[in-house]
């Protein structure tokens, strides 16, 4: 995971180097919100993957 995170950081730095501060701030906040929502959705899905046996 560490290598992937570093690649993402490098990509963001490369593609945002010339952005205005306000645009950069909005992008990073949007990215953070998206990342949190993805983590929450995955965590919720993992918590609800419990399979209950069916009594027959």
Secondary structure, 3 states (H helix, E strand, C coil): CHHHHHHHHHHHHHHHCCCCHHHHHHHHHHHHHHHHHHHHHHHHHHHCCCCCCCCC
